[in-house]
Amino acid sequence: MSLLLLVLLTTGCGYQPLGRGAGLPEGVETVYIPVFENRTLEPFLENQITRDVIEEFSRREGVRVLAAPQTADARLEGEITAFQAAPLSFGPEDRIGQYRVRVTIAVTLRRTDTGLVLWRGQLDWSEQYPTAADKSVQEDNEQAAIRVISRRLAENLYMRLHDNF
């Protein structure tokens, strides 16, 4: 019985907390992240998402974000493929009570020297926000939801990349 316990303790169960995987592929210690391409009609979305992705990768251990693509081990390319703001709930007199915003991104991690694709994936996130009679308040609510979406996409992207290797 004690031998079985010893074997179990030394081999472990293989469980790892999210974001604590093996990290990026071997040899990838630096990454260059260009501005994401915005394939939607929502202005400036690429700036927000790129900034949040760079910030997320910069504050984590195991990878450094570089400003020059030539010196980086890998290039993290992204594009925003969808942006949708749609009514979520209705109140009295069929007035919209809440909206839901959804953003979808497609990302590719490739070696800088060979162009070899190391990882490719798609992520999306949505948030809801209340409507407002004042147009500027309505726009502020939508922008706040977009900021949350952008941060969540950056976090999830880091986790997915980190845990897949």
N, C-alpha and C positions, 0 to 999 in steps of 0.2 A: 504494500500500500504506500509506504513512504517513497519507494522508487518511482511510482506513478506520479505522486505529488511533485517530486523533484523534476521529472521530465516536463510536466505541465508548467512549472514555474520557470524553467530555463528556456522553453520554447516559446512561451507566450501564446496569446490568442490571435495575434495579427491585428488587433484593433489599434487604430490611431485616431486621435481627435482630428476633426476637420481642420484643414490648413496645416497639418503637421506631417504630410506625406513625405515622400523622398525628395521633393523639390522639383526643380526644372531638370531637363535632361542633362546628362553628364557633359561637362564642358561649357555649360551656359551659366555664366556668373554675371554677365552684363547684358542689358537689353536696351535697345533704342525704341522709343514709342513715338511715331509721327502722329500728326493730327489725324483723327479718324475722318473718314470721308462721310459726308452727310448726304444720303440718298433720299432724304425727306424734304418736305417744304417748310419744316420748322426751323427758323433761323437760329444760328449760334449754338445749336444743340451739340455740334461737334466739339466746340470749345469746352463746354461744361464736362462732357464725358471724357475727353482726352485729359483734361486737367485732373479729374478725379482718379482716372486709371493711373496716371503718373504719380499722383500723391499716394495712392494705395500701394503701389509697387515700391516707391521710395521709402516708405516708413516700415517696410517689412524686412526681415533678415533673409539672407541667402541670395539676393539679387540686387545689383546696382543699376539704376537707370542712368544712361548716358545721353548727352546732348548731341553727340556726333555718331552718325550711323556707321562710319567706317571702322570705328574702334570697338563697337559692340559685338558680342558673340552672337546675338540674335536680334531679330526685328519683330516687334509685336504690332501687326497691322490690323486696323479695325475699320469697320464701316457701320453706319447706322442705317439699317435697312427698312425700318418701319417706325412710324410715330402715329399714334391714334389717340384722339380724345373723343370719348363717346359718352352720352348720358348713361348714368348708372341707375338712378332712381328718380321717381317723379312724385311731386306733392300735389296739393289741391290745384284744381283747374289745369291739370296736366303740365304744371311747370316743373322744369328740371330741378331736382334737389341736390344731386351729386353727379359729378363726372368721374370717369376713370380714364387715366392716361396710361398708355402702354408704349414702351420703347423696346425695340429689338435691335441687337447688334450681332454682327458676324465678325469673328476674330481669327487671325492666323498668326501663329508663331513660326518663324522660319530662321534657319541659320543664315547669318549675314554672308559668310564666305561662299557657301555652295547654293544657297536658295532653297535647300531641302526643307520641306514642311515638316515641322516637329509636332504641331498640334493645330487642329482647326475645330472651331465650334461656334455655336449660336446660343445666345442668352437673351432672355427678355425679363422685364419686370414691369409691374403696374402699381399704381397708387391711385387712390380716390381722393377727391377734394370737393368741398362744398361750393355751391354756386353763390353768387352775391349779386345784388341789384346794381351795385356800383361796378362799372366796367373795369376800373383800375384795381379794385379789390379782387375781382374775378381773375384778372391777369396775374396778380400777386399769388393767389391760391394755386393757380396752374404752375407758375414758376417754382413755388415751394415744393409741389409734387414732383416736378422734373428734377429738382436738386436731390430729393430723396431717391428717386429712381437712379440717377447717375451714380450716387454713392453706393447703392446696393449692387448695381451692375459691376462697378469696379471691384467691390469686395468679392462678389461671386466669381468674377473672372479670375482673380488671384487664387481663390480657393480651388477652382476647377483646374487651373494650370498646375498649381502646386501639388494637388492630390493625384493627378493623372500620371505622374512619373515616379 
